[in-house]
Amino acid sequence: MDMMQDSSSEAARIWTDLSAGVNTILAKAGEDIDATLYMTLYTHVYDFCASLRPAMPGSTYYTPADMSTALYGSVYGRQLYTRLTDHVSQYMGEVAKRATAFKGDELLTFYNREWVRYGDAAKMIHNIFGYLNRHWIQREKDEGNNVCDINTLMFRLWRNQFFMDVRGALLESVFSLMTRIRDGQVADLGLVKSVVDSFVSLGSDDLVLGSKKMEVYDAYFLKPFIEGTRRYYQAESERMLKEGSIRSYMAWVFDRIKEEEDRAELYLHESSLREFSEALNKVLIGKQREQLSAEFHPMLEAQEREDLRRLYLLLKRLGDGAGLEPMRNLFGAFVKSAGLEAVKRISSDQVAAESLTNKARLFVDALLSVHDLYADILRGSFEDDPGFSKALDHACKEFINTNAVCVSDETNAARLLASHCDTLLKKGNATARAGPTGAEGASSEDNLEFQLSQAVCVFRYLKDQDMFQAAYWRFFARRLINEQSVSSHGEATMISKLKEVIGVDFKTKLSTMFSDITVSKDMTEQFREPGRASSAGPPAPFDIGVKVLNTGSWPFKAPDTKLTLPPELSRVVDQFTQFYQDKHSGRRLNWLWQYSKADLKVFFPGATGAAAKTGYVFTVSTYQLAILLLFNADSGPGTGYGTEAGPSLTLAQIMAATELDRDLVESEMDVFCKARVLTSSTGKVSDDARFALNGGFKSKKLRMNLAGLKRPDQKREANEIQRAVDTDRLVKIQAAIVRIMKARKQLSHRELVETTIAHIKLFQPQVSDIKQAIDKLIDTSYIERDESSRDLYNYLA
């Protein structure tokens, strides 16, 4: 009995010392504690838990009589845990009473000061009660009992005994301080930061040590704070819209959101920044979305780039569906309308009507003016947003391919672009190469490369890219055989740029054409060598250049009319043919007279001045050459004919002598008569007319291009290109179907059509063409209709 009384009195004595020490720590938190006091208190905790025995029944702390001695510490551990809980609870009640004397910023200051002091005290008390933490508390936790370590206990008591009493006043004080800041007044944001940090540190409802749960912060601060912010800005929005325009409101919102988010990073927990921003977006932007979106069209019309950027950044905060997608649709529709209007203006332009070249130049310039303008707005105002970029691409594809200019095969977008590229790369078009946006002071090569890059930009939007390839191929071939390319570097640059968007096949074809020209130059030089022996006779009495072209790489075909060459030319042709066959046995040359040209010097008796001495030089086609040489008499040294009248010939005589067909002869004679090189006895080209050289021919120009006076038949050429493209498309569609069916083995008709359309990128295949290709493949036993369903196709290996 004396032993039990001694244990109780000893426990009371120890607790008296411990409670006094706890009071000292709470009172002097943040100050250095005497090491002797610290060790004394730590020893008291150990003695209380490990050295005392349980009291007899009836005492305050009782353990059943059958409890083993090993569990005595368990009894006194619970006693100590309970005593500390009661003692700190009492202290927190006193702190709560003192807090009632403060409000506003003073309350925030008091709360933050007490929070910091209490945190230091809790840490020290936790360490002093370390033995209790490691033994009794740990054992209780392992057994699933509702206890926590001393540090967590301290903050749980702060929450339950103090925080829950003052949280309402704290929030009111925070709202008041934030309102002053939002209204432009000076206030200490650090007070809010400290309060928020305490909410975060209080953790979850269980206050588990090290827990990252944010229940206390979310429930008791964030939600009411966001609601208060929403109410504040709801009122502010209504006031701003009432006092000013939607444009001024937009600028205000843009600045205000930035201010709020910058501040939020200073005092809100990072996990809640997004939720806070979404709340701002909803009240400041979402509620006014329709009014803000209504400003988009006027801004685009006025090209107000900074306002467009501000509007984009605001609506972007609402997400793609609610904010940006309507803007993207409007942007695409606006660009398409602007493009169609720009093209419509040139459709009636007088300069554009003069020639395909002019029309092509103005057409491409109009396309690029619209594209470049809105691509620049895309970069500057919409931050290269992928959705806006897609809308721009779709709009450009629409107005570039379908517009007031592209109404026929001769003037479709692909052919016009190819014609424009031909103008850029052909000699004598320096103004076109400088372009409407040519950089001042830039070199001609730099301007050319820029213009070619612009052309490739338009090419990317063509629906019929194969049509462009076919037309460009023909233009390229003409430039090479006529030696009209502005530079080899320019041609190579364009080929390289096309390779990036088309692939290597087209580039390989063009490169082969380049190679043919290079090889032909070397071959011509060998043919001209003075010492070259030939079984066909002496070297040619005039300069000759022959281009030997690979049949599969060039768009030319054999002439569709016969031609009897003049004797002078026939002998040289035979010589070169023999020379070529000696080098390449087994190969055959097909001469393309319709593409050949010659420079012919002509002397007229009536010529005066320089023309009388040097004569006139006419650039003529081979057909023109054959006709004009018929008027060259053998007599009259140096004059070209024996009498002033010279030989006179009829159409029938000319056709018989040259073997050219009637239409071609009439066409060439019309050129000669209009140029006044020949005269007609009837004043026109007719069967009863006799033609003779115009002895009194005079011209200020000593050099004339008679071959260039005959314009190519653009409609006929366009039809030829279209037929060639249609044939090639059918082959490509068939090849695509075979590849698809080989991989899939069996497909329905609908699936095969849809897959084929998706598979072909170079052009847009028509359903009728796909059906034709399917029928062709069935006939050639590549695929078959399924016996059980005519709507199914099977692949035949």
Buried (B, 14 or more C-beta within 10 A) or exposed (E): EEEBEEBBEBBEEBBEBBBEBBEBBBEBBEEEBEEEBBEBBBBBBBBBBBBBBBBEEEBEBEBEEEEEEEEBBBBBBBBBBEBBBEBBEEBBEEBBEEBEEBBBBEBBBBBBEBBBBBBBBBBBBBBBBBBBBEBBBEBBBEEEEEBBBBBBBBBBBBBEBBBEBBBEBBBBBBBBBBBBBBEEEEBEEEBBBBBBBBBBBBBBEEBEBEEEEBBBBBEBBBEBBBEBBBEBBEEBBEEBBEEEEEBEBBBBBBEBBEEBBEBBEEBBBEEBEEEBBBBBBBBBBBBBBEEBBEBBEEBBEEEBBEBBBBBBBBBBBBEEEBBBBBBBEBBBBBBBEBBBBBBBEBBEBEEBEEEBBBBBBBBBBBBBBBBEBBBEBBEEBBEEBEBBBEBBBBBBBBBBBBBBBBEEBBBBBBBBBBBBBBBBBBEEBEEBBBBEEBEEEEEBBEBBBBBBEBBBBBBEBBBBBBBBBBBBBBBBBBBBBBEBBBEEEBBEBBBEBBBEEBEEEBBEBBBBBBEBBEBBEEBBEEBEEEEEEBEEEEBBEEEBBBBBBEEEBBBBEEBEBEBEBBEEBEBBBBBBBBBBEEEEEEEEBEBBBBBBBBEBEBBBBEBEEEBEEEBBBBBBBBBBBBBBBBBBBEEBEEBBBEEBEBBBBBBEBBBEBBEBEEEBBBBBBBBBBEBEBBBBEEEEBEEEBBBBBBBEBEBEEBEBEBBEEBEEEBEEBBEBBBEBBEEBBBEBBBBBBBEBBEEEEEBEBEBBBBBBBEBBEBBEBEEEBBEBBBEBBBEEEBBEBEEEEEEBBEBEE
